[in-house]
Amino acid sequence: MNVYAELLEGKYRVSKKLGGGTFGDVYLATEELVARKVAIKVLRTQDQEHQELLIKEMCYLAEFRHPGIVTYFSHFRFDGRLALVMEYCERGSLRTLAENGPVDETLVMQWVKDLATTLAYVHAKGIAHRDIKPDNIFLTEDAKLKLGDFGVANQHGGTRIYLPPEVLFGEAVQVSDPRIDIYSLGITALELLSGRHPFLGLNPIDMAAAQMRRRYVPGTLSQWIQEVLLRATHPTPELRFQVADDFAEAVAAKHVHYVLDKNSIKADALAREAESLIARRKFRSANKRITQAQHLSPDSVPVQVVAGKYHLNMGRISEAEVCLERALSLNPRTHVQKELAWLHLEQGDYAHAISMLCDHLIRHASDYEAINLLMQCFYDTDRYEILRRMAHFLKGGPLPSSCFANNLFLSQLLISRDPDGALGGISEKDREDPFLVYNLAVAREAPESIKPKLLFEDYRFGVPALNHTGARNTVAITFNGVQRTFSQSIIRVGRLDANDLFLADQSVSRCHCLIVNFREDVWIYDLGSSIGTFLGEARVNRKVRVDSTKEIRLGDLAGEIRPDTSRLV
């Protein structure tokens, strides 16, 4: 390909090569009809689809006519390659300056302010550059800055040492996320100010470590510049400037602006209170705080997270999902893996639940509730050996919940089918756990095909501090005009004489359902009955919390269940 041999497209005469790179070669040419100097970029790629996408984006950019963007004039094809005709910037790119030592602070920060303002304009149009670096920033003859290689930059995915960690680590990132350009502009500023790229020569592992340590901003720079560039290049995108205008404003003010918002402060404090109340099972009180916090600051991540936790504890899976997804949309790095895992478990998506719980436990190894959720995943998927190994491993020291003894018993029972042998390794004290007492009775009554009747114990039900002696609700159940009152921890309901509530109706299963009853927690569990258990109009899928007087229907029988709501604090 000889670009010097003739007039390209009958009007462009090439005089010299200006440079080249990953994307192709750049030539200086004169458009002879109007005696205008232009830069012609001849791209290497011959992929027609990529070329068409690039033309579409360049035409869109051309409509802006922004003074801070290198103007795109036209395009043509030359030997099967796409050639872009662009504005020629006489003084070249900032690469030469970057290679000739530190540039004056005042000049660099003025450039940063101007570039951030230009980026804000472009981002508002739904486009991100994704390859901000000195090579793509050009100076005109009158020393005006212009951003170039929009679209072209996107074709080769950016330059590694200028890209933020979330892009390098392969995280899900929107193509138009402005925070990528903000990070790259911050790194470009550091390179110009120090005369050397902070990550030059580092291998990918060392570069990632340097990005996370944040020790690359020289202490010799003015204090305000250090603060601004630390914010711009933060490894966590949610802690950077969120839009380029904020970056420009911080440079203009010589200060990273933080807005103190009374509503946000109050909402955060309420979210902390709610979290503490949930831990103590004071669910009604927690809900009041959450409602107040959501009214004060609906976009608060901590408020959405604690609301998600509350709904999970209430068994309201769809509501929990809405809150947790909202938190993640506000901050994709919100640490809610445990809550999402719980959500996946309740939805029967055990692979994702197990993966997320394992990730969570790497960071929070002593989270016993998360350990028990992981054990439930193995119980639900019939992997009893793994469950038993985990439960045995935990036996060595004092545990905050007796649930582990019950769940060890379940694993041993479902492996051996020997109810009394399954008690091996479980202390006399732990054998008093109401779930274990119930499960042992069921196993002795009918040792075969019993799993649907067994109860895996949630962590919260075995915490002594929450379930002290007498800490049970009083539950009134009415069928056929006859009311019975119960206060034990587990209330068996069905057609067997051994049940706590015997119902002599053929439409009711022998062991139809259970009421799990603690002071602040009353739940109804369906035991796999063919006709189902209904609370109000909704069929009980596994279990549902009872927090007020409800209609209950078992088979053909309709009645009422009423917990003591004064205890559901």
N, C-alpha and C positions, 0 to 999 in steps of 0.2 A: 504494500500500500504506500504510494508516494503522494503525500498531501501537498507537496510543493510543485507538482508537475503542471497543474492546471488550475483554473478558477473553479473552486468547489461550488456546486449548485449554480455555476455561471456568474457568481458575484463575489466570492470570498477568496482573497489571495493570501495564502499562509506565508508568513515571513520567518517565523522561528518557533521552536518548541519551548514552552514555558516550564513544563514539568510533567510528571506522571505519578501514578500511584496505583493502588489496588483496583480502582474503578476504571482507569484508562489514561489517556494522554491528553495534555492541554497545549493548544497552539495559539500563538498570536496571529491574527489575520486582520486584513483591512476589507471592509465592505465597500467595494470600489464605487458603486453608484452614489453613495452618500459620504464617502471618504471618512468612514467611522471605523475606529479600531475596536475589535471584538475578540473575546476569548472563545475558542471552539474546543469543547470537550468531546473527544471521541471515545466512547465507552468500549470496554473489552467484551462485555457480554453480548452474545448474539441471540439470547433467549427473547423471542418475540413477546411473550407474555410480560416479562419484566420490562421490556422496552415500552410497551403500551401503558403499563401502570405508571412508569416514570413520566411519560409524556403527559398523561392525565394530571399528575400532581404538579408538574412544572407549569402547565397551562393554568391550573388553579392558582398557583403562587403568582403567576404573571399578572393576574387580575388585581393583586394587592397594590402594586406600584408603591411599595414602602421604601423610603429613603435609606433604611438600614438593611435592605436585602439586595443582593446582586441581581440585577434585572435579567430576566430570561427573554430573549427576542424571538427565537424560532428554533426549528430542528430540521434535520434531513438525515438521510441514510447514505453511508459511504462504504462501499465494499461489504455490505451486510451489517455494518455496525452503525449504531445510532450516534449522531453528532448533535450536540446542543450548542446553540449560539448564545453566548452570554455577554453581559457587560464586562468590559476590561477594566481592571483596577490597577492603575499604573504602578503603584508602590508595592504591589505584591501582597503576600500574606504576612501574618505576624510571626510565622515560623522563623524568619531571619532574625527578628528582634529577640525571640525566645532563645535563640542559640548564641546570642552575643552578650549574655550576662544579664543581671537584674535590671528591670525597667523601673523608672521612678514611680513611687507609690501613688502619688496624686494622679498621674496620667493613667496608670493601670486601673485605678478604682473609678475614674471617669469613664473609661472604656467599658468596665463591667456594668456600670449604671446604664450606659447607652445600650449595650447588648442585651441586658435584662429587659429593658423597655421594649426593644425590638422583639425579643422572644415572647414577651407578654402579649404583644399584638398577634403574633403568629399562633401562639397557643390558643388564643381566643377564637381562632378560625378552625380549631380542631386538628392542628398539625404540630408535631414535634420534630426537631431536627435529628436528634439521636447521634450526632457525631460532632459535637462542639469541641474544637481544639484549635490551636494557633494556625494550622494549615488551612482551615476553612473560614478564617476571619481575614478580611481583606481591607487594605487601605487605598483610598482613592488619591488622586494627585493633590487634592486640597485637604488631605489627612482625615477624611471622614471614614468611619468604620462601616463595613458591610458584611453581612453573613452570606456565605455562599454554600454551594453543594447541597442544598435541600433536595430531597428525593434521591439524588445520587448517593448521598451518605447512607440512606436507608437500605440501598441495594446490597451493601456489604456489611450491614449490621453494627457499624460503629467501630471505634478503636479501643481495644481492651483497656489500656492504661487510663483512659478517660471515662470509662463506664462505671456506674455505681454497683455496689455488691449485689443488689437484687437482680440485675441483668446478668451479671457474671455467674451467679449461682443458679440461673435458670428458673427463677421464680416466675409465677404468672404475673406479667406486667402488661398494662395497656400500651399499645404502640404510641399513643398520643399523650402519655403521662408526662406532664411538664417537669416533674421532679428529676427526670433523667437529665434533661438539658441543664437544669439548675445545678446539679452535681458536677456535670462536665464543665460548666462555666466556672465554677468555684475552683476546680483543679487547674483549669487553664490560667486563671488569675494567679494561683500559687506558682505555677511554672514561670510566668512572666515576672513575678515579684522576686523570685529567688534565683532565676536564671537556670533552673534545673527542675525537671519533672520529679515529683516526690516519690514515684514508684518505678522510675527508670531502672532497668536491670534486675528487678525482682522477679522471681519465679511466681507462678499463680498462688501457691500456698503462702509464701512470704508477703505477697501483695495483699491477699485477703486478711492476713493477720495485721498488717500495717493499717489497712482501712478501718478495722475494728478498734485498734488501739488509739487512733486519732492523734498521733504524735507528730504528724507531718506538717503542721502549720508552724512556721518558724517563730520563736519567741522574740526575734529581733524586729518583727513587724509592729506597727502601731497597735495598741491594745484593741481599739475598736475594729481594726481590720481582722485581727485574729478571731474576735468574737463572731463577726459577720461570716467569715470563711469557714469557721467551725460549724456554723449553722447550715451553710450552703452545702457542705460536703459531709453532712452527718450520714453514717452508714445505714441508718434506719430512715426510709423515705418519709414516714409520718412526722419525724422530728426535724426535717429540713424546712426551708421555706416552701410553702405549699404551692405558691404561684410566683412567677417571675417578677410581678409587680412588687411583691413583698421584699424580694431581694433588692430591687432597685431602690425602694423606699428606705431600707436599712442602710444602704450605701449613702444615700442622700442625707440621712439623719445621723450617720456615723454611730449607729446604735441599733441593736437588735430589739425591735419593738415587741413588748409582751403586754397584752391587755388583761388587766385584772377584772374579772367578771364576777359580780356578787352571786348571781344565780348559779354559775358553774361551781363556785366554792361551796355554796349551800347544798347543791345537788350531790357533789362528791362526798360531803360529810354525811348526808342522808344515806348514800349508797354504802358507806362503811358501816353505818349503824345497822342497815338492813342485812348486810352480810353477817354481822355478829348475831343478829336475831335469828337468822336462818340456821346458823350453827347450833343455836340453843332451841331450835324448833318453835320459836315464837313467830309463827307464820303470819298470823293476822297483823301483828305489829310490824313485821317486816314489809308486808304488802302496803301498809299505810305510808311507810317511808318511801317505798319505791314509787308509788303513785305521785307523791309530792315531788320527788326528784325528777320524774319524767316530765312533769308539768313545768318545772323550773328550767331544765336543760335536756330537751329530748335528744340532742345530738351528743350527749355525754357517753363515752365508751364505758366507763365504770358502771354507770346507771343501767345501760343495756345489758351488760354482763350479769349484774346481780339480778336483774329482772329475769334473765334466762335461767339462772340458778334457782330462783324462786319457783318458776313454772315447772322446772324439772322435778323439784321436790314435791310439787303438787300433782305430778303425773300429767301435766298439760303439755304434751309433747309438741303439738303444732305451735302453741304460743311461745314455747321455749325456742323453737327453731327460728321464729320471726325475730326474736330479740337477739339471739346469737348471730344470725346473719346480718342484722343491722349493725351490731358491734364490729363485725369483720369488714363490713362495707366502709365503716368510718376509719377503721385501722386494721388492715389485713394481718398485722402482726400481733393482734391481741391474743394473749395466752389463754385460750379457751379450749385447749385440746381435750382436757378431761370432760368438760361439759359437752363438747361435740361428740366425744366417744360415748358418753352416757346416752345422748340423743340417738346415735347410730345403734346402740345396743337395744334401745326401746323399739326402734324401727326394724330390728332384725338384721341389720347390716353389720355382722360380726367381724368381718375382715377389717373394715375401716375402724370399728370400735377398738379392736385389739391393737392395730397399728398406732392409733392415737394415744391409747393408754400406755403403750410401751414407750413412746416418745415422752409423754408426760412424766412417767416414773423415772426416766433417766435424769430429769431435772429435779424431781420431787420424790425421792426414793422412799420417804417415810409417810407418804400419803396413803394411809391404810384404807380410806374409802375407795381410792382409785385401785388399790390392790384387789379389794373385794369386787369391784366392777369387772376387773380383768378375770377374776375367778368365775364370776357369773357368766362371762362370755364362754368360758370353757365348759361350764355346767350346761348351758343352753345348747351347746353344739356337741354334747355327749362325749367330751374329752375328759373323762373322769380321772385318768392317770395323771394328767397335767395338773388338774385341780387338786388331787391328793398330794402331789409333790409340793405344790405351793403351800398348802395348808400345813403339811408336816414341817416345812422349812420355818414357818412362823411360830411353831409351838414353843421354841426355846425360851422366850422371855415373856414378860407381861404384855398383854395386848389390850388396846383401848376398847375393843368390842368383843362380845362373846359370839358374834356371828361366825367367826372363823372355826369355832368348835363345831357348830351346827353344820357348816359347809364341808368340814373335814368328814363328819359323820356321813353326810350325803354321798360324798365321793366313795367312801369305803363301802357303804351300803350298796351302791349301784354297781360296784365292781364285784363284791362278794355275794350279794343277795342274802347275807347273814345279818339280821338286825342286831343281835347281841354281840357278834364278832366285830361289827362295824363301830362299836363303842371303844375299841382298843385305842389306847393313847389319849383318851379324853378324860379329864379329871372329874371327880364327883361333883365339884362345884359347877363346872361347865355343863354337866349333864342336866342341871336345873334350868338351863336356857329354855324358855317356853316353846321356841321353834323346834329345838331338838326333842323335847318331850312329845310334841305333836307328831313329828316325823317318825319317831321310834314307835309310837302307838300305831300309826298307819302301817308301818313296815311289819309289825307283828300281826296285825289283823289280816293283811293281804300282801304277802311278800312278792307276788308276781304283778307285772304291769302297773307299778305304783307311781311311776315318775309324775304323771299328771296331777297326782294328789299330794306330792311332796312340796315343801316350801323352801326355796333358797332364801336365806335371810339377808335382808339389806343391812348394810353397815350400821345405820342409825338406830335400828331396833335393838342392837346389842350393846349400846353404849350405856354403862351403868349410871353415869352422871345425869343422863337424860331419862333413864327408866328406873328411878329409885322405887323402893317398896311403896305400893299403893298408887303409883303414878299411872293410873289407868283411867280411861273415860268410862262413863256409864252410858251404855248403848241400849236404847229401847227399840224392840222390833215387834211389829204388829201384823198378824195374819188372821183372817176370819174373825176380826173384832177382838181377838185375844192379844193382849200386850205382854211381852216378856222382857225383863230387864237383865242385862249381863254386864259384868265388870272384869271378867278374866281377859288375859292377853290374846288368846285365840279362841274364837267362837265357831264351832262346827255346825253347819246347817245342812240338812238333807233328810232322806227317808230312812236312814239307819237308826235303830234305837239308841246307839251309842253317841249319836250327835247331841250337842248342847241344845240345839233347837230341832226337835223332831217334827217333820211335816209329813203327815200321812196322806200323800197325794201321789198317784202314779206318774204324773207328769214331772215330778221332782226327782232328780237323780239321788242315788244312795248317799253319795258325798257331793253335794251340789256346789256349795261355795263356803268360803271362810270369811269371818270378820277378824282382821288383825287390829287389836285395840290397845293403843297407848294414849297417854293423857292428851298430847297435842297431835296425835296421828291416829286416825281411824280409816282403815282401808277395807274394801271388799275385793276378794280374790275369787275368780271363777275357776273351778277345778276341772275344766274340760268337759262340762256338761253338754250334752248334744243339743238341748233346746236353748241353752244359754241363760245368763244372768243379766238382767237389765236394771239399770239405775236411771230412773226417769225414762226417757225415750232411747237412751244410748245403751248398746250392748257392751258389757264389760269385756274388754280384751286384756286378759291377764289380770290386771288390777286397776282399781280406780279409788281415789281418795274420797271419803265422805266427810264434807265439811259443813253440812246443813241437813235439815230434814228432807228426805228424798223418798219418792215412790220406788219400791223395789218389786221386781217381778221375777219369779222362779217358776218356769213351766207355765201352768195355768193359774198359779196363785199370784195375786197382787196384794201388796201390803205396804208397809212404811218402815223406814229405818230412821232413827233420830238419835244422833250423838248429843252429848251435853256440850253445846256450843260455847258455854262459858269457860270451858277448859281449853278450847281451841284458840288460844291467845295469839 
